[in-house]
Amino acid sequence: MQYYKPIARHLHELCRKIGSRPIGTSNNHRAEAYISGVFEELGLHVERQEYACKGWKCEKVKLFCGEEEIPAIANTYSKSCEVKAGFTAAGNVFELEKRDFRDKIAVIYGELTSAPLAAKNNNVYNPEEHKRIIKLLEAKKPLAIIAVSHRMTGAVPIIEDWDFEIPSVTISTIDSVKLLKNSGKNLELNIKSDFEASHAANVVGKYGKNGKEKLVLCAHLDTKYGTHGAADNGAGVAALLTITELITAELAGKELMNNDKLSVENMSFDIEFVAFNGEEYYALGEMLYTEKNLQNFEDMIAAINLDGIGHYSSTSNIAFFECSEKFVDTALSLKEKCPGVIRVDPWPASDHTFFWMRKVPSIAISSTGTYDLFHTANDTVNFVSIDKIEEIVRLTLDLVMSIIEFKLENKKI
């Protein structure tokens, strides 16, 4: 419980006081300012990497099947609409290709909505099957789209794309039955939403004076709409800020490792603490960071990404990318002091992807378990364990010290 108070303080600020933090929103800007303030108080050189984006708000969603109202959520960045029409349903690509949706509302389910669809202009993650579905929907030109969530309850948006012009909502699997049993009835859909030009920024804090080689520790600060994002990813940012405070503290090495021979004073490299902003939409912040560092990736000795940690009924995990066998063995020996953490296979998502794809040795620390919590209103501080986050903080600090030692001995990370 050594680091309980700072973790809890940061988590409270981000997830209780600020809350939901989608890019382009005032809460997102408040989170940026809070993180910047912590970095500045610690004496770091702070850089804000700003980019343009859209702000969006939805004031009203109403869906009726005949006289019965069906609970629905607006898909993120949906346009407004007032539509009353019959509907045609499709559960796979073949049905979507063959059926006529002119002057109808399209209801998509099954294979078509087994996972949220990537934004059509997302250059980082955009599977071919997602491109095909979006292209067909645009070609068929329905008046609106109702997507059936792959979740029985607690629907999350299936379409999240400000470049997609067709208004759309998502309903739960359970609620979809009320609709699909009544194929002859008209549907009435009313969405009232609004857009505005906005901005968002990565917050980067730089520690050290060497100016060339660097270790990157990162976590994303943004959330989906409608969630406080405690496990995804307030916990990761709280851990990152706590680690930053400990590393920049006086005699940090002795405090962290109880080792008189090894401390952060022995570093031959800088540390860059990065709060990415945009992981949940388009990865615009990550792409901007990549653009700014195109010539610097060869000087990055390693990257550690914290994303989706700390949920009570999940198991903490660690994965390695482009790391040497010797470093992995060392890291796994450190993990023995953290019995709540398991090793998992490399997974190609989240912010570590931007590093390992460019051959930077990378470590991802996340969770295995209750993913249905993520991106929902249930992802609150009440479901997050400070003890689990603290275990990750201790493990990350040990990894940093091992990286320092590997560099001092000219061993490959």
TORSENU-238445 format. One record per residue (C-alpha): x, y, z; residue in one letter; chain. Coordinates in pm, whole numbers, plus 32768, in hexadecimal, padded with zeros to 4 digits. Example, Ala and Ser with C-alpha at 12.3 -4.5 7.8 and 13.67 -1.06 7.14 Angstrom:
2
((84CE,7E3E,830C),a,A)
((8557,7F96,82CA),s,A)
//
This chain:
413
((8000,8000,8000),m,A)
((8133,80E0,7FE7),q,A)
((80B0,81A2,7EBB),y,A)
((7F3D,8195,7F0E),y,A)
((7F0C,8309,7F4A),k,A)
((7FA4,8396,7E09),p,A)
((7EF6,8290,7D32),i,A)
((7DA7,82D5,7DD9),a,A)
((7DD9,844E,7DBB),r,A)
((7E19,8442,7C45),h,A)
((7D01,8348,7C09),l,A)
((7C0B,8420,7CCB),h,A)
((7C6A,8557,7C05),e,A)
((7C53,84B2,7AB1),l,A)
((7B26,83D1,7ADE),c,A)
((7A4E,8473,7BEB),r,A)
((7A91,85E8,7BCE),k,A)
((7ACA,85F2,7A55),i,A)
((7A19,84B7,79DD),g,A)
((79E0,845B,7873),s,A)
((7B00,84E2,779C),r,A)
((7ABF,84B7,7625),p,A)
((7BA0,857F,753D),i,A)
((7B27,86DC,74EA),g,A)
((7A57,8701,7628),t,A)
((7A87,87F1,774B),s,A)
((7AC7,86CA,7835),n,A)
((7BD9,8650,7750),n,A)
((7C7C,87A8,7764),h,A)
((7C5E,879F,78E0),r,A)
((7D12,8651,78E7),a,A)
((7E27,86DC,7809),e,A)
((7E4E,8805,78F5),a,A)
((7E58,8727,7A29),y,A)
((7F68,8647,7999),i,A)
((802E,8773,791E),s,A)
((8017,880A,7A7B),g,A)
((80A0,86CE,7B1E),v,A)
((81C2,86C0,7A28),f,A)
((8212,8831,7A58),e,A)
((820F,8816,7BD4),e,A)
((830E,86FC,7BB5),l,A)
((83F4,87D9,7AEA),g,A)
((83CE,8720,79A1),l,A)
((83E8,87CB,7852),h,A)
((827F,87BB,77D6),v,A)
((8216,87AF,766B),e,A)
((80AD,87BC,75F1),r,A)
((8085,8718,749D),q,A)
((7F3E,87AC,7420),e,A)
((7E64,8742,72FB),y,A)
((7D0F,87A4,7271),a,A)
((7BE2,86C3,72A6),c,A)
((7A67,86D6,72C4),k,A)
((799F,8708,73FF),g,A)
((7850,8655,7406),w,A)
((7725,864A,74EC),k,A)
((75DE,8590,74D9),c,A)
((74AF,8629,7580),e,A)
((73A0,8533,7522),k,A)
((736C,83CE,74A3),v,A)
((7212,8337,7477),k,A)
((71C3,81F1,73C2),l,A)
((7064,8162,739F),f,A)
((6FEC,801F,7300),c,A)
((6E80,8065,72CC),g,A)
((6E0D,80EA,741E),e,A)
((6F23,8042,74E8),e,A)
((705C,8105,753F),e,A)
((71A2,8045,7514),i,A)
((72CC,80B5,75EA),p,A)
((73E0,8132,7503),a,A)
((7525,81F3,7513),i,A)
((75A1,82D8,7402),a,A)
((76D6,8255,7358),n,A)
((77F7,833D,73A0),t,A)
((7802,8462,72AA),y,A)
((76B0,8407,7215),s,A)
((7602,8519,7151),k,A)
((74A6,8592,71B4),s,A)
((736E,8501,7115),c,A)
((71F3,84E6,7126),e,A)
((7192,83AD,7069),v,A)
((7054,82DC,7058),k,A)
((7063,81AF,6F72),a,A)
((705C,8038,6F56),g,A)
((719A,7F74,6F88),f,A)
((7265,7E67,6EDC),t,A)
((734A,7D89,6FAA),a,A)
((7496,7CE8,6F4F),a,A)
((7569,7BFE,7023),g,A)
((7691,7BC2,6F39),n,A)
((7746,7C59,6E13),v,A)
((768A,7B87,6D12),f,A)
((7539,7C06,6D92),e,A)
((75BF,7D69,6D99),l,A)
((762B,7D48,6C2E),e,A)
((74E5,7CB2,6BB0),k,A)
((73D5,7D71,6C6A),r,A)
((7337,7EBC,6C0C),d,A)
((7352,7FCE,6D14),f,A)
((72D0,80F2,6C46),r,A)
((71E3,81CD,6D11),d,A)
((720A,80D9,6E32),k,A)
((72BB,80CB,6F7E),i,A)
((73CE,7FC4,6F7D),a,A)
((73E0,7ED9,70A8),v,A)
((7530,7E28,70B6),i,A)
((758B,7D11,71A6),y,A)
((764E,7BCC,71C9),g,A)
((778D,7BB9,70FB),e,A)
((776D,7D28,709D),l,A)
((7776,7DA4,7205),t,A)
((784E,7CA0,72B5),s,A)
((793E,7DBB,730E),a,A)
((7940,7F38,72F3),p,A)
((798E,7FA0,718D),l,A)
((7ACD,8063,714C),a,A)
((7AA5,81C7,70CC),a,A)
((7AC8,81C5,6F53),k,A)
((7BED,82BA,6F57),n,A)
((7CA3,8212,7077),n,A)
((7DFF,81D4,6FEC),n,A)
((7E75,810C,7118),v,A)
((7D69,8002,714D),y,A)
((7C7B,7FB9,702F),n,A)
((7C3E,7E49,6FDC),p,A)
((7BCE,7DF3,6E7E),e,A)
((7A84,7D61,6EFA),e,A)
((7A35,7EAB,6FA9),h,A)
((7A83,7F70,6E6D),k,A)
((799D,7E8D,6DA6),r,A)
((7879,7EB6,6E97),i,A)
((789A,8032,6EA3),i,A)
((78BA,8048,6D29),k,A)
((7780,7F76,6CF8),l,A)
((76B9,8044,6DF3),l,A)
((7719,8184,6D40),e,A)
((76C6,80ED,6BEC),a,A)
((7570,806F,6C60),k,A)
((7512,81CA,6CE7),k,A)
((7417,8172,6DF8),p,A)
((7368,8294,6EA5),l,A)
((740A,822C,6FEE),a,A)
((74B1,80FF,708E),i,A)
((745B,803B,71C7),i,A)
((757C,7F5D,7233),a,A)
((7543,7E3B,7322),v,A)
((7653,7E27,7428),s,A)
((7711,7CE1,745A),h,A)
((76CD,7D16,75CF),r,A)
((758B,7C93,7665),m,A)
((7564,7DCB,773A),t,A)
((762A,7F0E,7764),g,A)
((764B,7F59,75F1),a,A)
((777F,8016,757A),v,A)
((7792,80D5,742E),p,A)
((77D6,7FFF,72FB),i,A)
((7824,8127,7215),i,A)
((790B,823F,728C),e,A)
((7967,8316,7164),d,A)
((793E,848C,7129),w,A)
((7973,8454,6FB3),d,A)
((7849,8366,6F9D),f,A)
((7714,8422,6F26),e,A)
((75FA,832B,6F6F),i,A)
((7552,8366,70C4),p,A)
((7568,8233,71A3),s,A)
((7522,819F,72F9),v,A)
((7575,805D,73B1),t,A)
((7487,7F83,7479),i,A)
((74CD,7E55,7556),s,A)
((749F,7CED,74E5),t,A)
((737A,7CC1,75D3),i,A)
((72C7,7DF8,7556),d,A)
((7303,7D96,73EB),s,A)
((7212,7C73,740E),v,A)
((70F2,7D67,744D),k,A)
((7145,7E08,7300),l,A)
((719D,7CDC,7225),l,A)
((705A,7C27,7284),k,A)
((6F95,7D4A,71EF),n,A)
((701C,7D62,708D),s,A)
((6ED9,7DF4,7008),g,A)
((6ED1,7F21,70ED),k,A)
((6F5C,8079,70A9),n,A)
((707B,80FA,7178),l,A)
((709D,825F,71ED),e,A)
((71FA,82E2,723C),l,A)
((724B,843B,72C2),n,A)
((73B3,84A3,7306),i,A)
((7414,8602,736A),k,A)
((758C,863B,736A),s,A)
((7683,8750,7323),d,A)
((77EE,877E,72B8),f,A)
((78EF,888C,72F2),e,A)
((7A58,88C3,728B),a,A)
((7B3C,886B,73AE),s,A)
((7C97,87F0,7407),h,A)
((7D4E,86F8,74E5),a,A)
((7EB8,86C4,7548),a,A)
((7FAE,85BE,75BF),n,A)
((805F,862A,76FD),v,A)
((81D1,85D1,7704),v,A)
((82B1,85FD,7835),g,A)
((8429,85D8,7800),k,A)
((8518,8574,7917),y,A)
((8693,8574,78F5),g,A)
((87A1,863D,784A),k,A)
((8840,8553,774D),n,A)
((875A,85BE,7634),g,A)
((8786,8496,7546),k,A)
((8731,8335,75BA),e,A)
((85EF,8310,767D),k,A)
((8508,821E,7728),l,A)
((8394,8261,76ED),v,A)
((828B,821C,77F6),l,A)
((812B,8258,7777),c,A)
((7FB5,823D,77B9),a,A)
((7E8C,82D0,76FF),h,A)
((7DB9,83D5,77B0),l,A)
((7C82,83DC,76D2),d,A)
((7B42,8311,76F5),t,A)
((7A17,82AF,7629),k,A)
((78DC,837F,7651),y,A)
((77FD,8316,7771),g,A)
((7905,8278,784F),t,A)
((79E1,82FB,7968),h,A)
((7AF3,8218,78E5),g,A)
((7B80,81AB,7A35),a,A)
((7C21,8065,79C7),a,A)
((7C38,80E3,7860),d,A)
((7D07,81A8,789A),n,A)
((7CFE,8284,79D0),g,A)
((7DB3,8172,7A8F),a,A)
((7ECB,816E,798C),g,A)
((7EF5,82E8,79A0),v,A)
((7EE8,82E0,7B1E),a,A)
((7FFB,81DA,7B1B),a,A)
((80C6,82A6,7A1E),l,A)
((80AE,83E3,7AF2),l,A)
((8109,8327,7C30),t,A)
((8236,828B,7B84),i,A)
((829B,83E3,7B05),t,A)
((828B,8471,7C66),e,A)
((835F,8355,7CF0),l,A)
((8467,835D,7BE1),i,A)
((8492,84D5,7BFA),t,A)
((849F,84CF,7D78),a,A)
((85E6,8513,7E2D),e,A)
((86B0,83D1,7E58),l,A)
((85AC,8321,7D82),a,A)
((8682,81EF,7D45),g,A)
((86B4,81A8,7EB7),k,A)
((8544,81DC,7EF8),e,A)
((84D9,80EF,7DE4),l,A)
((85DE,7FDF,7DEF),m,A)
((8691,8000,7F3F),n,A)
((87CD,7FE3,7E70),n,A)
((88EC,80D0,7EB9),d,A)
((899D,8071,7D75),k,A)
((887F,80A7,7C84),l,A)
((8793,81CF,7C63),s,A)
((8701,82B3,7B5C),v,A)
((883C,8385,7B88),e,A)
((88EF,826E,7ACC),n,A)
((881F,82A2,7994),m,A)
((88D2,82D8,784E),s,A)
((8788,8335,77A9),f,A)
((8657,8412,77DA),d,A)
((84FA,83A3,7839),i,A)
((83CD,8426,777E),e,A)
((827E,840B,782F),f,A)
((816A,8418,7729),v,A)
((7FF6,8440,7767),a,A)
((7F6D,83EA,760F),f,A)
((7E27,848D,75AA),n,A)
((7D5A,83DD,74A1),g,A)
((7D86,8266,74D1),e,A)
((7C0D,8233,74D9),e,A)
((7BC9,82EE,7391),y,A)
((7C9E,82ED,7255),y,A)
((7DE6,82ED,731F),a,A)
((7E1F,8453,72AF),l,A)
((7EFF,84A4,73D7),g,A)
((7FCD,836C,739F),e,A)
((7FF6,83BA,722D),m,A)
((8065,851C,7280),l,A)
((8165,8498,737A),y,A)
((81E1,83A3,7273),t,A)
((8203,84B9,7172),e,A)
((82C9,858F,7265),k,A)
((83B2,846C,72B6),n,A)
((83EC,83CD,7162),l,A)
((8561,840C,7183),q,A)
((856F,83B2,72F5),n,A)
((84EB,824F,7311),f,A)
((8647,81BF,72E7),e,A)
((86AC,8281,7420),d,A)
((8590,81EF,74F0),m,A)
((8621,80DA,75C5),i,A)
((84CD,8055,7635),a,A)
((835E,80AE,766A),a,A)
((8274,8044,7784),i,A)
((80FE,8072,774D),n,A)
((7FFA,8067,7865),l,A)
((7E98,802E,77E4),d,A)
((7D69,7F8A,7884),g,A)
((7DF7,7F31,79D9),i,A)
((7D67,7F10,7B35),g,A)
((7C09,7E81,7B0F),h,A)
((7BAA,7DAE,7C3F),y,A)
((7B3B,7C77,7B81),s,A)
((7C49,7C82,7A75),s,A)
((7DA7,7BF1,7A7F),t,A)
((7ECA,7CDB,7A3E),s,A)
((7FA2,7C70,7919),n,A)
((80E8,7CC4,786B),i,A)
((8154,7C8F,7701),a,A)
((82A3,7CC4,7652),f,A)
((82EC,7D3E,74F1),f,A)
((8440,7D4D,7445),e,A)
((84EE,7D0D,7593),c,A)
((8623,7C32,75B8),s,A)
((85FB,7ADF,765E),e,A)
((86E7,7B49,7771),k,A)
((861B,7C7E,77C5),f,A)
((84D6,7BB7,77BD),v,A)
((8570,7ABA,78AD),d,A)
((85D9,7BD5,7994),t,A)
((847F,7C75,7982),a,A)
((83D6,7B29,79CD),l,A)
((84B4,7AFA,7AFE),s,A)
((8442,7C51,7B76),l,A)
((82DC,7BE5,7B39),k,A)
((8308,7AD1,7C38),e,A)
((82EC,7BDF,7D44),k,A)
((8199,7C3C,7CAE),c,A)
((80C5,7AFE,7CC2),p,A)
((7F91,7BB2,7C3A),g,A)
((8034,7BE4,7AE4),v,A)
((803A,7ADE,79CF),i,A)
((80F3,7AD9,7884),r,A)
((801F,7ADD,7746),v,A)
((806E,7ACA,75D5),d,A)
((80B5,7C0F,7518),p,A)
((7F76,7CC4,74B2),w,A)
((7F76,7DC5,7398),p,A)
((7EA7,7EE1,7425),a,A)
((7ECA,8016,7502),s,A)
((7FEC,810A,750C),d,A)
((810D,8014,7520),h,A)
((80BC,7FB6,73B7),t,A)
((8152,80FF,733C),f,A)
((829E,80A0,73D8),f,A)
((82CB,7F2D,7397),w,A)
((8266,7F54,7228),m,A)
((839B,8032,7210),r,A)
((8476,7F2D,72BC),k,A)
((847A,7FD9,7410),v,A)
((8482,7ED4,752A),p,A)
((832C,7EFB,75CA),s,A)
((826F,7E81,76FA),i,A)
((80F5,7E90,771C),a,A)
((8053,7E71,7871),i,A)
((7EDB,7E3B,7870),s,A)
((7DCF,7D49,78F1),s,A)
((7D30,7BFE,7899),t,A)
((7BC4,7BD9,78F3),g,A)
((7A8F,7CB5,78FA),t,A)
((7AA7,7D74,77B2),y,A)
((792F,7DA9,77B3),d,A)
((796C,7EB5,78BA),l,A)
((7A44,7F87,77D2),f,A)
((79A0,80A0,770D),h,A)
((7866,8094,77E3),t,A)
((77D1,8167,78FA),a,A)
((7839,8053,79ED),n,A)
((79AA,80A1,79C5),d,A)
((79BE,816F,7B05),t,A)
((7AAF,818D,7C28),v,A)
((79CA,80A6,7CF2),n,A)
((7A3E,7F81,7C1D),f,A)
((7BB3,7FD2,7C2C),v,A)
((7CAA,7F41,7D26),s,A)
((7DBC,8029,7DA3),i,A)
((7E7D,7EF4,7E16),d,A)
((7E88,7E6F,7CB1),k,A)
((7EFB,7FBF,7C2B),i,A)
((8006,7FD6,7D39),e,A)
((808B,7E80,7CD6),e,A)
((80AF,7EFF,7B71),i,A)
((815F,803A,7BED),v,A)
((825D,7F67,7CAC),r,A)
((8295,7E81,7B83),l,A)
((82C2,7FA6,7A93),t,A)
((83C0,804A,7B7A),l,A)
((8482,7F03,7B8A),d,A)
((847A,7EF0,7A0D),l,A)
((8504,8053,79F4),v,A)
((8621,7FFB,7ADE),m,A)
((866E,7EC2,7A14),s,A)
((8678,7F90,78D5),i,A)
((8770,807B,797D),i,A)
((8846,7F51,79DF),e,A)
((8836,7EB5,7882),f,A)
((88A7,7FFE,77E8),k,A)
((89C6,8023,78E0),l,A)
((8A3C,7EC5,7883),e,A)
((8A00,7EF9,770C),n,A)
((8908,7DDB,76FE),k,A)
((87EF,7DD1,75FF),k,A)
((8698,7E21,7687),i,A)
//
